[in-house]
Amino acid sequence: MAQGEAGCRPLRADAERNRRRILEAAEATFATEGISAPVDVVAERAGVGVGTLYRHFPTKEALFEAIVLHKLDELEAAVTVDETADPTESFFSFLVQMADEASLKHDIFDALAAAGIDFKSRCGDRVQAVKTALDGLRRRAVEAGGVRPDVTTDQIMGLVIGAVRGMQDPAMTDDERRRMVAIVCDGLRARH
């Protein structure tokens, strides 16, 4: 549950709903209209007033930061190891999800950096949690014989993030983006 402004007490249920709606609307707005879209468009799409948006997120950068933190939390939840699932498929499904999430976030990271916000120091623990969980998925997939044993988790993250950065061309279609991620995944598969 999200914390209130002071960080010491949980938000009321209606405030938490508004916050979630704002984050969902912001992500959809920035994905379709770019990060330069005005926040009043986000508020309208969320069905809240601009004042409500600013109570939760006093600046556009605070909204960007909240989107990224929310997505990191979702990635961490998605990467949890399900002992009953096929380890190789779980690994590759997560990589596809990570690439999908990262494609929008690249512009947001750039905007945060331009605003002088050192996001890596603010979210390092969440990134490390995702990396640790991904390493568990990788190890299980290697043990199952589905993933090359000579590739580290850091290398895998670098490959996926590199592919995502290469996908920033606005002329690139969703099919082309998926193809690039499929090529990365194919290169990570164990050869028998």
C-alpha positions as CSV (number, residue, x, y, z in Angstrom):
1,M,0.0,0.0,0.0
2,A,1.2,3.5,-0.8
3,Q,2.3,5.8,1.9
4,G,0.9,9.3,2.5
5,E,3.0,12.4,1.9
6,A,4.9,12.1,5.2
7,G,5.5,8.4,4.5
8,C,4.3,7.4,8.0
9,R,0.7,6.3,7.4
10,P,-1.1,4.5,4.6
11,L,-3.3,6.4,2.2
12,R,-7.1,6.3,2.7
13,A,-8.8,3.8,0.3
14,D,-10.2,6.5,-1.9
15,A,-6.9,8.3,-2.1
16,E,-5.2,5.0,-2.9
17,R,-7.7,4.4,-5.7
18,N,-7.1,7.9,-7.1
19,R,-3.3,7.4,-7.0
20,R,-3.6,4.1,-8.9
21,R,-5.9,5.7,-11.5
22,I,-3.5,8.6,-11.9
23,L,-0.5,6.2,-12.4
24,E,-2.4,4.1,-14.9
25,A,-3.6,7.2,-16.8
26,A,-0.1,8.7,-16.8
27,E,1.5,5.6,-18.1
28,A,-1.2,5.3,-20.9
29,T,-0.9,9.0,-21.7
30,F,2.9,9.1,-21.9
31,A,2.9,5.9,-23.9
32,T,0.6,7.3,-26.6
33,E,1.4,11.0,-26.5
34,G,5.0,11.1,-25.2
35,I,6.3,12.4,-22.0
36,S,5.7,16.0,-23.0
37,A,1.9,15.5,-22.7
38,P,0.5,17.9,-20.1
39,V,-0.5,16.6,-16.7
40,D,-4.1,18.0,-17.1
41,V,-4.5,15.4,-19.8
42,V,-3.4,12.7,-17.3
43,A,-5.9,14.1,-14.7
44,E,-8.7,14.1,-17.2
45,R,-7.9,10.6,-18.3
46,A,-7.8,9.4,-14.7
47,G,-11.1,11.1,-13.9
48,V,-9.7,13.4,-11.2
49,G,-9.0,17.1,-10.9
50,V,-5.6,18.6,-11.5
51,G,-5.4,19.5,-7.8
52,T,-5.9,15.8,-6.8
53,L,-3.1,14.9,-9.2
54,Y,-0.8,17.5,-7.7
55,R,-1.6,16.4,-4.2
56,H,-0.2,13.0,-5.0
57,F,2.5,14.1,-7.4
58,P,3.7,17.7,-6.8
59,T,5.8,17.7,-10.0
60,K,5.8,15.9,-13.3
61,E,9.1,14.4,-12.3
62,A,7.5,13.0,-9.2
63,L,4.9,11.4,-11.4
64,F,7.6,9.9,-13.7
65,E,9.4,8.6,-10.6
66,A,6.3,7.0,-9.2
67,I,5.6,5.3,-12.6
68,V,9.0,3.7,-12.7
69,L,8.9,2.7,-9.0
70,H,5.5,1.1,-9.5
71,K,6.7,-0.8,-12.6
72,L,9.8,-2.0,-10.7
73,D,7.5,-3.3,-8.0
74,E,5.4,-5.1,-10.6
75,L,8.5,-6.6,-12.2
76,E,9.7,-7.8,-8.8
77,A,6.3,-9.4,-8.2
78,A,6.3,-11.0,-11.7
79,V,9.8,-12.4,-11.4
80,T,9.0,-14.5,-8.3
81,V,9.9,-18.2,-8.9
82,D,6.9,-20.5,-9.4
83,E,8.4,-23.9,-8.6
84,T,5.6,-25.6,-10.6
85,A,6.1,-23.6,-13.8
86,D,8.5,-24.5,-16.6
87,P,11.7,-22.7,-15.7
88,T,12.8,-21.9,-19.2
89,E,9.4,-20.5,-20.2
90,S,9.2,-18.5,-17.0
91,F,12.6,-17.0,-17.7
92,F,11.8,-16.0,-21.3
93,S,8.3,-14.8,-20.4
94,F,9.8,-12.5,-17.8
95,L,12.4,-11.1,-20.3
96,V,9.6,-10.2,-22.7
97,Q,7.7,-8.5,-19.9
98,M,10.8,-6.7,-18.8
99,A,11.4,-5.4,-22.3
100,D,7.8,-4.3,-22.7
101,E,8.0,-2.3,-19.4
102,A,11.4,-0.8,-20.2
103,S,10.4,0.6,-23.6
104,L,8.3,3.5,-22.1
105,K,10.6,3.9,-19.1
106,H,13.6,4.9,-21.2
107,D,12.0,8.3,-22.1
108,I,11.0,8.7,-18.4
109,F,14.6,7.9,-17.2
110,D,15.9,10.6,-19.6
111,A,13.4,13.1,-18.3
112,L,14.4,12.4,-14.7
113,A,18.1,12.7,-15.6
114,A,17.4,16.0,-17.3
115,A,15.7,17.3,-14.2
116,G,18.8,16.4,-12.2
117,I,17.2,13.4,-10.4
118,D,19.7,10.6,-9.7
119,F,17.2,7.8,-10.1
120,K,19.7,5.0,-9.7
121,S,20.5,6.0,-6.2
122,R,16.8,6.3,-5.3
123,C,15.7,2.9,-6.7
124,G,18.9,0.8,-6.4
125,D,17.3,-1.5,-3.9
126,R,14.4,-2.3,-6.1
127,V,16.6,-2.8,-9.2
128,Q,18.7,-5.1,-7.1
129,A,15.7,-7.1,-5.9
130,V,14.6,-7.6,-9.6
131,K,18.1,-8.6,-10.5
132,T,18.4,-11.1,-7.7
133,A,15.0,-12.6,-8.6
134,L,15.9,-12.7,-12.3
135,D,19.2,-14.5,-11.3
136,G,17.1,-17.2,-9.5
137,L,15.0,-17.6,-12.7
138,R,18.2,-17.8,-14.8
139,R,19.8,-20.4,-12.6
140,R,16.6,-22.6,-12.7
141,A,16.4,-22.3,-16.5
142,V,20.2,-23.2,-16.8
143,E,19.7,-26.2,-14.6
144,A,16.7,-27.3,-16.8
145,G,19.0,-27.1,-19.8
146,G,17.0,-24.3,-21.5
147,V,19.4,-21.3,-21.1
148,R,23.1,-21.0,-21.9
149,P,25.2,-21.4,-18.8
150,D,27.9,-19.0,-19.9
151,V,25.7,-15.8,-19.6
152,T,25.4,-13.8,-16.4
153,T,22.3,-12.0,-15.2
154,D,24.1,-8.7,-15.6
155,Q,24.8,-9.6,-19.3
156,I,21.2,-10.6,-19.8
157,M,19.9,-7.3,-18.4
158,G,22.4,-5.5,-20.6
159,L,21.2,-7.3,-23.7
160,V,17.5,-6.6,-22.9
161,I,18.1,-3.0,-22.0
162,G,20.3,-2.5,-25.1
163,A,17.6,-4.0,-27.3
164,V,15.0,-1.7,-25.7
165,R,17.2,1.3,-26.3
166,G,17.6,0.3,-29.9
167,M,13.8,0.2,-30.2
168,Q,13.3,3.9,-29.5
169,D,13.0,4.7,-33.2
170,P,9.4,6.0,-33.5
171,A,9.1,4.4,-36.9
172,M,9.7,0.9,-35.5
173,T,6.5,-1.2,-35.3
174,D,5.4,-3.3,-32.3
175,D,6.2,-6.4,-34.5
176,E,9.7,-5.2,-35.1
177,R,10.2,-4.6,-31.4
178,R,9.0,-8.1,-30.5
179,R,11.3,-9.5,-33.2
180,M,14.3,-7.8,-31.6
181,V,13.5,-9.2,-28.2
182,A,12.9,-12.7,-29.7
183,I,16.4,-12.5,-31.3
184,V,17.9,-11.7,-27.9
185,C,15.9,-14.6,-26.3
186,D,17.0,-17.0,-29.1
187,G,20.6,-16.1,-28.5
188,L,20.2,-17.0,-24.8
189,R,18.7,-20.4,-25.4
190,A,21.0,-23.4,-24.7
191,R,22.1,-25.3,-27.8
192,H,21.9,-29.0,-27.7
